[in-house]
Amino acid sequence: MELYLIAHIRQKIWLSAVSIQWQKGDVLILDNLLVQHGRMSFEGPRQMFVSILK
């Protein structure tokens, strides 16, 4: 039962996932808890600037 539940949750998460087509100069602000601490894999150079607000 537990493995079925985990598989079901993972399936629903992937069905609701969205991809963002980044362009130079783009800024993204999000609530990390609402997006389940997730991101897709990435290859290539990047700069990340992080600010945590509470």
Secondary structure, 3 states (H helix, E strand, C coil): CHHHHHHHHHHHHHHCCCCCCCCCCCCCCCCCCCCCCCCCCCCCCCCCCCCCCC
